Amino acid sequence: MAWEAKTGQAVAIDFAAYDEVGAALSGVLSWTKKAFKDGVDVSGSLSVTVSEIGTTGIYSASFTPATDGRYLLTFQASGYDEIYALEVNAL
């Protein structure tokens, strides 16, 4: 499922992170983040932040789409194999 956002407006999407045994993954400070717009890597020019909501293992990813298009954001917590992906259509 793709989220929808307005071009030029900040969007924040929450997601849950889990460790290898399915327990909530809390306290992650370092994420490998990648961003693609319409299939092109824009990681170097698009600022994406990930922060935990309290100590719940629920994180909020936020960014501001500058132009219309389909964005794919991926996140990998340092030291873990799982990759989380969020798809956003900016209009």
ABEGO torsion letter per residue (X at the ends): XBBBBBBGBBBBBBBBBBBAAGBBBBGBABBBBBBBBGGBBAAAABBBBBBBBEBAGBBBBBBBBABBEBBBBBBBBBGBABBBBBBBBBX
